[in-house]
């Protein structure tokens, strides 16, 4: 689980993850949670099915099993986490409080961007064109996977991820931290990604036609994408 998760369009954080990042024993962190619940008795445990809690501060429990031990973790929304975080005084917790706060706001910004894009007609048209380019690239990568396998590659399936990430990296994008990155992009970024994916598609086809070694093809396509990305930046 990452620092922040989205469930039902709301942001949540796991007490076990927080405790580990704060350098705390989980049981000690749970004591802070118990203190919040004692001071704010109107905060009921949130039920995801019935959603009966009327308080803005919400949490619910999940059972975990780790190294032969059963324990419960608290899944907290931002409001609840803020009350708990205010009770932490260690140096490491102070450092991480700001990072968690920034992570919540960043996730909210991304969710808002996705919602705004979804209602934009022009953006949706660009997204549709991008999907077509992506399908073409995926089909070509599949050809390359078969090509690499025929040349003796044992892990050729990884090229789906490798070639995709090479396109993102060439444009300065961090796909690993943004699982719905394409939905967050603006029209300009979508257009650049579409161009990069079509560029990669054409290069893969060109080099396979020359019957080059699959490792050399991948490395050259990566280098070509970097040069392509640099050219785009120079034209800005």
N, C-alpha and C positions, 0 to 999 in steps of 0.2 A: 504494500500500500504506500502511496506517496504521502507527502505532507498534508495535502488537501485533496479531498474527494468531493465529487458532485453527485448528489442523490436527490431526485425530484426537484431539480433546479435550485437546491440549497447546498451550501458548503459545509462540510463536516471534517473533523479531525479525530484521529484515534489516540486515546490516552497512552497506549503503550508506545506508539511512535513518538509522541511528545516527550514522554519520560526519558526515552532513550536519547533523543536529541538534546534534552536539557541536562543529561548526565545524571539522572535521578533513578533510584530504584522505583519500579512501578508502584509498589505498595505505598511508598511515601507520597507519590503523586496522587494516588487514590485518596489519601488522607486529606489532601487539599480539596479534592472534589467533595468529600463528605462534609467538610467545613462549609462549603458553598451551599450544599443542600440543607444543612442545618440552619444557616442564616436566611435562606430563601425557601421556606417550606412550600410556597406556592408553585415551585418548579417540580412538576411531576415527570416521571419517566415517560419519554415520548414513545408512542406506539405507531410504527410506520404504517400499519394497516388502518387503524381507526383514527389516528392523528388527534387524540383527545386532549393533548396539552394546549392550554390557552396562553401560556407564557411564551415570550419571545426567546427566552433561553431554553434550549432543548437538548436533550441527550437521550440515548438509549444504550442498553448493554448488549454485548455479544460475548458468547462463551468461547474460550480458546483453550487449546491443549498444547503445551510446549515442554519437551523433555520430561514426560511423565507427570506433568502437573497441570491440573485444570484451574483456570482462573477466568475472571471477567474483565473485559475492557470497556471503557466508556467512549462512545462515539458522540462527539460534542459539536454543536453548531458554533458559529463564531461568537455569538453573544454569550453562550455558556462558557466557552473557552476563555473569553476575556475576563470573566469573573474569577476563574481559577488562576489564570496567569497573573492576575494582580496580587495574588498571595505568594508568589514565588520570589525569593530574594537572593538565590545563589548567583554568582557572577555569570556562569554559563547560561542560566535561565534568562538573565537580563539580556544577554547577547542574542539569544534565540527568540525572545519575545518580539523584537522588532522584525526579525526575519519571517516569523509566522504571520505577523500582522501584514507585512508586505505581500506574503504569499496569498493571503485571503483577498486582498484588494486586487492583486493581479488576476486571480481567478475570476473575480467578479467582472473585471474589465473585459476579460476574454469572453465570458458568457454574454455580456451585453453586446459585444461586437458580433457574436454569432447570431443573436436575435435580430440585430439591426440589418445584417446582411440578408437574413432569410426573408425579410419583407421588402427588399430592394429588387425591382424587376431587372434593372441593368446588371446588377451583381449576379443574379440567378442565370442570366443569359451567358455571362462570362464563365460562371461555374460549370455550365453545361458544356461549353466548348472545351473547358479544361478537362472534364471527365472523358471526352472523346479522345483528347491527346493522351491522357493517362492510359486509356484502354489500348491505344495503339502501342504505347511504350511497353505495357505489360505483355502484350502479345509478342513483341520483339524480344523482350527479356526471356520469355518462355522459349523462343527459338534459340536464344543464346545459351540458356540452361541445357537444352538438349545438345547443342553444339559442344559445350564444355564437357558434358558427360561423355560424349562420343570420343573426346580427346583424353579421357581418363580422370576427369575431376570427380572426387568423391563427395564434395559438398557444394555442388553447383546450385542447389536450391537457394543458397544464401545470396545469390546474385540478385534476386528480386529485391531484397533489402539493401544490398550494397549499391546497386545502380540508382535506386530511388534516393538513398541518403546522399549519394554523390551529387545529385541534382539540387537537393536542398542545401547542401554545404556550399556549393558553388555560388548560391544566391545569398549566403549568409543567414540561412534559416536553421532553427533548432527544432527539428521534428520530434526528437526524443522527449522533449519537455512539453510538447504541444500535440497530444494525440489527435486533436481535431484541427490541426493547423490550417488546412485548406478552407475550413469554414470560417476561420478568423481573418483570413487575408482580405485585403482590399482589392479592388478591380485591377489596379496596376500590378500588384504582387501576383495575382492569379495569371495575368498575361505573361509576366516574366517566367513563371513556373511552366506555363504551357509551352513557351518557346524553348526552355531548357529541356523539357521532356521530349519534344519533337527533335531537338538537336541530338540528344542521346540516342533516340530511336534511329535516326539517319546514320549516325556514326557506327552503331552496332551492326547495322545491315551492311554498311560499306566495308568494315573490317572483316566481317564473316565471309563476305564475297571474295575477299582476297586470301581466305583460308589461313589467316594468321593464328598463332597460338592463343588460346582463350585467356591465359593470364596476361599476355601482352595486350590483347584487345581491351580487357577491363582497365588495366593501368592507363592505357592511352586515352580511353573514353573519360576516365577520371580527370586526366590532365587537360583534355579538350574542354571539359565542362568548367574547370577552373578558369581557363583562358576565356571561355564564353562569358562567364560571370564577370570577369575583370573588364571585358569589353562593354558589357551592359552598364557597369558602374561609371566607365569613362564617358558614356553618352548622357549621363544624368546631368 
